[in-house]
Amino acid sequence: MELEQRIWRRFEEIADSPLLPAEVSSDDYEAREVLGWLGEVRDGLILDAGCGKGRFAKVLAQCGRQVIGLDPVATFLHQAQRQVAGAGWIQGSLTSLPFDTGVFEGALCIDVLQHIPDTRRAVSELSRVTRPGGRLLVIDKNLVGIGYHRVFPNWLYKTVTEWLNRWMYPRDFPFRERWFVPWQLQRLIQDYYAGCEIHYLPGRVRGRSHKVLSPVLRHFSWLSPDVAWKATR
C-alpha cells in the first residue's frame, strides 16, 4: 500500500502534464475499442477503473451509459467532475475497490494496470465487482511490440528512456511502469474471467512510422504497440 501511495503522489505531481490528457475524440483508436466492447452494455453500471480526468467516462456518458469513475488521485477526480456530466466519481484504489460484489455490468481499465504493483490483485478485484456475464476491457502497452515511439521496439525505447531519466517515474523511483506480454496478461485475466480475447491495436502508428510499419503489422499483428484484452465474466 505504501508503494501505491507513492505512485499516487507522483501522479499528483505531474497532474498537469500533457502525458495525462483530459479529452479524447470518439474516433480515437482506444475510444473505438471502448464503444465497441462496452457501448453494447445498455443497462447497468460501467466502472471506469483508473479514470484519470474522465476522458473515456465522458465518451460513454455522452452515449447514454451509466458510468462510475474511480481513481486514487484527487486532482484528476476534481477535473473529471468539472468536465463530465452524467457520471459519478469515487476516490479509491484498484486493488481494493470500494464496491459490493457483482454491481457492474462492465468495466474498463485503460493505461492503468501498467501503474499498479499488484496486477493480479487488481484483476481479481475487477472480476469481483463485475457480475457474471459482464464485460471487461483492458488496454495497455505491448512489451514485445514496436511503434510506441517511431519505429523502435517498445521494450528498447522504454528501457533507454528510463535509463536517461526521461520517463514519468524518476530513475531512483521504487517502481517501474509495467508493460505486458499480451499472452501472459491474457492467462492472468483468464484465471478470473470465463474467457479473454486479445486484439492488437496499431492505431498510434501514424505519419512516416505508418509507412514503414504498416506492412509489418499487417502480417505480424502481435507486434502492434498497444493491446486490448476483452474478457467476459
N, C-alpha and C positions, 0 to 999 in steps of 0.2 A: 504493500500500500504506500509506503514511503517513496518508492521509486515512481509509482504512478503520480503521486502528488508533485514530484519534481518535474515530471513531464508536463503536467497541467500548468505549473508555474512558467515553464518555458513557453508554452503557447500564449499565456497572458503577456509575456514579454514581447512577443512578436505578433501580437494580435492585429496590428495594422499593416503587416507585410503583404505585398501583392501575391505571395505564395498562398495566401489564405483568402480567396475571393468570396464575395458576398452574393454574387449573381452568377447565373448560368443560363444560357439560352436553351429553349426547348428542343433545338436541333443539335445540341452538343452530344457527342458520342456517348457520354455517360448518362446524360438525361434521357436519351433514347432507350437505353437499357432499363432505366428506372420505369419509364412509362410502359415499355413493352412487357415487363415482367410483373410490375406491381400496379400498373394502371388498370389491369383487369380486376383488381380487388375492389368491387363496387360497394360492398358494405363492410362495416367493422373498421377497427383502428389499424393504422400503419405506423410502425415505430421507425423513426429516423435516428439510428443509434450513432452517436458522434456527429450530430447535425451541424456543428460549426455555426456559421452565421445564417443558416437556414436556406441555402440555395436550392437544395433538392426537395426539402419540405415545401418550399414555395411552388416548385413545378407541380408537385402532386396536389397541393391545396388548390391551385388555380384550375385543376381538373375536377374539383369537387370531392377529393378524397379526404378522409378524416386522418389527420397526421398529428402525432405527438413527437416532438423533437427532444432528444436528450443529449446533454453534453456536460462535461465537468468544468468547462471554462465559462465563468460568469460573464465575461466581456462578450463572448460570442452570443450567449443567450440574450443579453440585453439588445444587441444589434438585431438579432433574429426577431425579437418581439416587435421592434420598431418597423421592420420592413416586410414582415409576412403576416397577412391577415388570414384568419380561419385555421390556425394551428395552435396547439398547446405546447408548453415548454417546461421542462423539468431538468434541474441540475443533478447529475449523478454519474456514477462510474459504470462502464460497460461490463465490468467484471462482478458487479453486484447491483443488478438492475432493480430499481425500487417499484416493481410491478408484481401483481399476482401472476400465478401460472396460467398460461393459455389465454391471455387477454387480447393478443394481437392477431389479426388476420395475415399480416405481412410485416416484414422488417427489412430495412436497407442499412447497409454499413459500407460507406464509400470512402476510400482513402483513410481508413480508421484503424483497422487491425494492425497495420504496419507500425502503429504508435503504441501498441498495448503489449506489455511484457509477457502476460499470460494469455496466449492466443486460445488455448484450449478452454480456459475458464470463460473467456468472452463468448466463444461459440456455444458453450454449454448454456450460458445464461440467455443467449438469443433463442436457443431451442426451447428453453423452459417457458419463456413468455409468449411463444408462438403456439397457436392452437394446432392440433392435429389437422393435417391438410393445408395448413398455412404455408406462406412462401417466404423465402429469404433471398436477398440479393446482396452479394459482397463484390465490390470492385476494388482491385488493388494492383500494385505493380508486379510485373513478371520478372523475377530474378534472372531467368535464362533468356529473356527477350532482348530485342535490340530496338533502338529508336526512341528511347525516352529523351535522349538529347542527341540530335543529329543522327549519325549512323553508328554511334558507339554501342557496344554491348552494354546492357543495363548494369550488370554487376561491375564492369570495369569503370564506367562513368561514376557510379555511386562510390566505389572504393577510393578512386583517385580524388574525387571532390571532398570526401570526408577527410582524407589524409591531408589535403590542402587547407583544411579548416574552413571550407566554404559551404558547408551543409547547414541545415536549420538547427542541428544539435552541434554545439562546440565539440572540438576533438577530445576534450577532457570530460565530456558529459558521461555519466554512468550507463547510458543506454544508446544503442544504435538502432535506427529505424530499420524495420524488418521488411524485406521484400520476399515474395513467396515463390517457390517452385510450384507451378499450378497443380500438378497431380498429388503433391504432398498435402497441400491445403485441402484439396478435394477429399482425400482419405480422412482427414481430421473432421471435416464437416459431415461426412457420411457416418461417422460414429454417433451423431446426434440427430441426423435427418434421414428420412426414408430414401432419398436419392439426391444426387448433386451433379449437375452438368457443368462443363467448362465451356465458356465462349471466349474466344480470343478477340481482342479489340485493338485494331490498328489505327483507331481514329485520331490519335495525337500526331501521327506521322503526316506531315504536310510539307508543301513547298519543294525545295530541292531534295530533301530527305525522302519525300514520297516518290520522286522519280527514280531514286536509287533503290529504295527498299520495297516498293510495291510489288515488283516481280518476285522477290524473295518471299514476301509474306503471303502471296497468293499460293505458293507451293508449300511453304512451311509456316502455317498459321500459328503454330506454337511458339514462334519467335516474336509474336506481336508484343508491343511494350506493356500492354495492360491486359488484365483478365477479369471476366465476370464469372463468378460462381453462382449458379442458380439452383437453389435447393427447395425441396418440398418436405414439409414436416410430416 
